[in-house]
Amino acid sequence: MNKKDTNLNYKDLIQTVSEIVSNEKIYKDGLVLVYELEEKRHKQMDEHLFYKSNPSETKFTHRELIEVEIGGTLVRFVKKNKK
């Protein structure tokens, strides 16, 4: 991930989870990664993941809680709380 770009994208997500999955020193049983995203980025990630896993004619409906399993690791996306 570019140090100037702090927005998580799909490529960064796959790369990060791949590093965790392939590292035998990390105990993964029960591991859940949680990313807090700004509302706009949360929706973008939801839409991107939706279209990666569904036929293009399927209607997209934004979800509050996004969960995907990658390499046996659960990744959860939540909206960052506004303060």
N, C-alpha and C positions, 0 to 999 in steps of 0.2 A: 504494500500500500504506500502510495506517495505520502511523504510526511506532511505536505501541505494540504492534502485531501483527507480529511478526517471522516468522510462519509463512507460507510461500509457499502461495498457493492457485491454483486453475486460472485465475481471472480475472487475477491478478497475473502469472502465467506468460505468458499470451497478450499482455498489455499490454507486458511487458518484451521479449519476442521481437519483437513488432510494431515497437517502437521501434528495435531493432537492424536488423531487415530493411529498414525504410523509410529508415534513415540511410545515405545514399550515401557518407559519409566512413569508414564501417566496412568494412574488407576482410573479406569473408565466406567466401572460398574456403578450405575446410578448418576453418572455425570450428566448434568444439564447445563448447557451454555445459554446464558440469557443476555441478549443485546437490547439496550434501551435506545430507541430511535426517535428522532423528532417526528411529529405527526406526518409531515409530507414524505420523509424518507421511509417511514413505516409503511405507508400506503404503496409507495413505489416498490419496496421490497416484496410486499404481499402480491402485487400485480405481476412482478417479474417471476416469482416462484410459481404463481398460479399458471401462467402461460408456459412455463418450462415443463409443467407436469399435467397439463390438460390440453385437449384439442382446441384449436384456435376458435372454433365456433361456440365453445362453451362460454356462457355469460359470467363475467367476473363480478364478484361481490366482495367488497373489502371486509376483512375480519379484524376484530379487536385483538385477538390473540393468534399469533402465527406460530405454528410448530412444524418443524420438519426434522426428519431423521436422516443424517448423513453418515454413512460408515458406521452405523450403530450408535452414534452420538446424537442425542436430542438437542436441537437448537431452537430456542424460543425467542421470539421478537415481541417486545412490548413497547407501548408508547411511553416516551419520557414524560414524567410528570412536570407540568409547568409550575414554576414557583413564583 
